[in-house]
Amino acid sequence: MLKKLTVLQIIILLLIFLSFFITLTTAFAHWRTVTAVGTVDVILVHDEIELVVTDLSPEGEEVVLVPKGQSHFPKDVEIIERMYAVEVAAKGIKEANLRIEAFDVTIGDDALYAHLVKIDISGQGADATVLFTQDTILVLVSITLQEPIDEEEVLLRGLTEDSANVTSSQEAYRAIKNQDIVFRLRFTLNENSANKEN
């Protein structure tokens, strides 16, 4: 049997719902226009070896990188993928190890929350080595953003203690929103492992 609600109880319920809605909407808005941009460094290991790296990722595609579970709008994505074609122009190279490293990660020209950005290169993390046995290989770089979680959120959400990754999730949100994620990739052909044809 339903009890009659007093006007005061109804007002309190509406205020609780409204504050929850505003908090939820604010959390979603924090991720607007977070994008990822990568630059490439190529290390030449020998005068006769030329390493050519071409970014095959489509240009002009506007997406917003959000943490897992925060994709609520059409342009929101939980992962950004960039594809690179790596070509070796050298005579006599049969196979070699190609090392690809992601480094100098910043969010809005600041590295304070860079640990929230996860870069995965060909399924091997931020530092990958692939065997180069042909003229051209494709390298997939995936970028994801972890949700900033502080100790207060850990308690409220019943998460494990090691889930906390920032001191203040609100400060992290403010620092991340509307910022570009910038990182560098270094491609190095390992001269020591290069097998040259005689």
N, C-alpha and C positions, 0 to 999 in steps of 0.2 A: 504494500500500500504506500502510495506516495504522500509525503508530508508536504504541506504548503510551505513554500519558500517565502521568506520575508523579503522585502525590498532590499534591505541591507545585504542579505545573503546573495541575492541576484547580482547586486552591484559588485560585491567581492569576487564572485565567480567570473563576471565579465572582465574585471581588472586583471585577474590572474590569466585569463585566456589572452587578453590584449597584450600583456607583458610577455607572455610566451611567444605570441605571434611576432612581436617586434624583435625579440631576441633572435628568433629563427630567421627572419628576413634579413637582419643585420649580418648574421653569420654567412648567409648566401652572398650578400652583396660584397663581402670582403674579397672574394675571389675574382671580381670583375677585371677583365683585361690583363690577367697574368699570362705572359707569353714566354716562349723560350727561343733564344738566339744563340747559335754556335759559330765560332770562328775556328779556322783550321791552321795548324802549324805543320809543315812538312820538313822532316830532317833528312838531308841528303847524306848518305853514308859513304859514297864514293863518287868521284868525278864522272865515271862512266854510267852511273845509275841515276835515272830520273824517275821520281815518284810523282804521279799526277793524281790529285784527289778532286773529284767533281761532286758537288752537292746535287743530288737528283730530286730532292724534295720539292713539291710544288710551291710556287710563290703565290702570294696574295691570298692565301687561305687564312682567314681570321678565325682563330679559335682561342678559347680561354682555358688554361690549364687549372684544374681544380683537384683537390685531394680525392681519394677514393670515397665513393658514397656521397659526394657533394655535387654531382652533375644534375642540374635541374633546369637548365636553359638550353636552347638548340645549339649554341656555339660552345657549350661546356664540353671539355674532354678530360678524361682522367689520365691520359697518356698522350704524349706527342712523340711521333716517330720521324726520324730523319734518315734518309738513305744516302750513302756515299758510295760512289764507284771509285775504286783505287786501282790505278794502272801503273805497271812497272815498265819503263822503257829502258831495257838494258840487254846487251848481247850476252848470251851464255848463261843466264840465270835460269836454272831448272826449278829450284824451290828455295824459299826463304821464310823466315818468321817475320810477320808484320805485327808490330806492337802498336796498339791504339790506346791512348790515355786521355781521360777527361780530367781537366783541372781548372783552377781559377774560376770556380763557380761563384757567382754573385747574384743577389736579388736587388735590383735597383741600385747598382754600384756599391753594395755593401755585402760583406761575407758573413754577417752576424747570424743569419738564418740559412746559410748555404747548406747546412747539414740536413735540412728538410728536403732538399732536391736530391733525387736518386737518378743517376745516369747509368744505364745498362748498355754495354757495347756487345753486340752479338751474343747475348745471354751469359756474359762472363763478368759482369760488374763494370766498374769505372776504369779498369785496367785489363785490356784483353790482348791476347796473342792469337793470331790466326795463321795457318800455314798457307803460304802463297805459292801455288803450283801452276798458275795460268797467267795470261797477260792482264786480266782484269778480274777483280773480285768485288762483291757487294758487301758493305758493312752497314748493319742496322743499329742506329743509336736511339734508345728509348729514354724519354725524360718523364719522370713522375714527381709529384709534390706530396709530401707527407702532411697530414693535418697537424697543426701546432696544438699540443696538449700540455697543459701545466698540471701541477700537483692537485690543485683544487678540482679540475675536471676528472682526474684519475679517481678521486674519492667519490665524486658525484655519479660517475658512470660505472663505477665498480671495476675499473681496469687494473691491471697489474702495475706495481710501482715503477717498473722500467718502461712503462708506456709514456711517461712524462718526457718531453723532448725540448721544452722551453720553460723559462721562468714564468712568463706571463703570456697566455695564449692571446689575450686581447691586444697586447703590444705587438706580438708577432703578426696578427691579422693586419693591424694598421701598417706595419712595415712592409708587408708583402703585397697588399692589394694595389692594383693598378701599376705594378712594376714588371719589368722585363727580367727574366732569368737569363743570364749570360754565362757562357762557359766556353772553354777552349778545348780543342782536340789536337793531340799530337800524334802524328803517324810516323813511325820509325821502322825502316827495314833493317833487320838485324844482320849486320855484315858477317858476324861470326858463324851464323847458321846457313849462310848462303852457299849453295852448292853450285859451283860454276862448271860448265861443260868445258872440256879441254879440246 
